[in-house]
């Protein structure tokens, strides 16, 4: 290699390492600030507690489904309605709902069974079908695999007292159901997704909404055209936030942190799941996706080390990145309430896999979702992939 090329690669190697370490510093700071400020923010997020309808679309008997749904029944909240929706009368999730009805006879629990499809996204069709029995003007939408504490409804509905607020959403951390692949999936959420959300919040970025929780007023939903306008979008949660912001309403990231059950039985399911997220994000926010490269700290530093020819200063930077990566891992673990144990030995595997999935996210717009292949369009809508289309 000629000296000029070697010098260019060395400069690029140092730049990559320094950029990645800088991101890690910001992520660590954002995570620490969030954790330190969270108790005070939660104390402030208490409102008048108006009646609430909680919408829970279901599909099948997922791992830990009873435990997850039960947390929504055990709320310290004066008046709320739970609406569960399925597309078929034989859906095994109904057995779990009936068990909860017997366990909580005083709760208002409604079930909607309706096969009508409004578009490609069956979950959104489910939500639209459930609205006919929604009794209250404050709506809370949460995925079936979400675990919450008893004060959840109190905290997430409080910001809706401000008429300028469109939606309230929650960041989330993962809880592994069982098995090696579920643990790797949990690390993806806890060590890459969650810190990136906290960095965005620290920098004042609010263009997000997560299916883990979205709370909004009925009038805000009606103003955008209701659930039917979301029926052909895979990232329906993101679009719900975007459409309410177009109406001049703001998005609030609640101080409340929920948990999601991560149950990945094998590598294929894990890869397809994460690739679906990443390709959808890349389609909706192409520049933001590309600029997230520094979040892959350790792989980027290792590439920088190779580019720089293994120079001793670069070795020190790689060591620094590994140390900071470990610090972030343990800092995020403080959110867990002992529901998850630290797994530092999985960090190298997880980081390489995350970086590989991020790179694969540039490959195409095809994603696997509930036994069907979909193509994500430039506007975030989806269509069924035709036979013979490339992945």
Phi, psi and omega in degrees: 000134181286155185303322182295314179297319179298322180292318178299314180296323179296316178298316178297322179297314178295319180298317180298315181296314183293323178294316181294317180293325177298317177299318181298323177298314180295318180298318179295317178297316180298320181291317179295314180298318179299314182295319182291320184275345187302314181302317180293320179295323179292323178297329180278339184271065177230124183238198184284353178058064176289163178301143186230141168252124178259122181258122182235094175288134184236154175203097177086167180270088182284159177302136178063023184297315180300314182297321180292310182294328181298327180296333177282336177282331186264052182265139172275074185216137191293323187210109177214153180244137175252127178240120177253136181233136175225165182261347183221143182292341180263009180300126182296343177296336181294331176297321178293318179297317179296324176297319179292324176299320179290324183284329182235070185295337182279346182280149173273104182239119179250149177233131177242124175246113187206124183270356185299133177248132178261345183184200183289327184274103182294327179298317180294320176300320177301313180299316179299319179294326182288338186296339182292342178248004179291120189268339191242164185271345173261122184246138174235125179248129180215138178297161186290338185262019184267138178246132182228166175266175186292342180258014183305306183298323179301314186284320187280340180271343184303315181297342181287353173295340176271117183295347179279349181275129177271302178226156170243130180231167183233137165287166182213158173240161184266153172228115184291133177288304178183152173094160183299314185290328175293323178294319177295320178296323178295319179296326176301313181291313188284325188257346178239306183295306185300311177301325180293325176294317181291326175295314179300318179295320179297323182274004176086013180273130184227017181277064178212162173199137187238136180297346175304323174195130167224122176246136180203165175276150180302322182296327178292320178296316180296323184296335179264358180106006178077185182299329182304330181289345181261000193294340180249019178250132176288314178272066183297327179295314178300315182293326177298318177294316182297318182290324177290326176293327175296336177276006178088010180263155183261160175253132179246127172270111183296153173287348182280133180249123179259173178240150175238138178283125179255115182229087180253112186285337184202175182296319184301315180294319178299312182297314180296321181297310183289324178294325177298313177302309188292319179291327176292316178298316181298324179290317183284324183226071186300318180290317178299322179295313180297321183283356176277003181308318181297345179290346177267068194300303186294311177301321181293320178293323177294321175294322177296323178296317178295318181296325182273005176073024176072030179298143182307317178300325178292325175300320178296320179294321177296318177298320178296318180297320178296319179296316179291324177298320178292320177299317179295320179303313181286330178293315178297327180298336180293343176282345195285339185060032178067016175283341178226145175264147176301143180227066184298332181292343179269353185301312180301317179297314183296317183292321177294318180294319179297317179295320178296319179293321178298316177297318180294338178299337178280350190293314181198186178248012181274136181224155177258126181214117177048059173068017175222148175266131182235149173255123178276123181276169185300331181270004179096350177284166182230155172223154177294134181286130181288155177302135177090350177294146179283156178273000000 
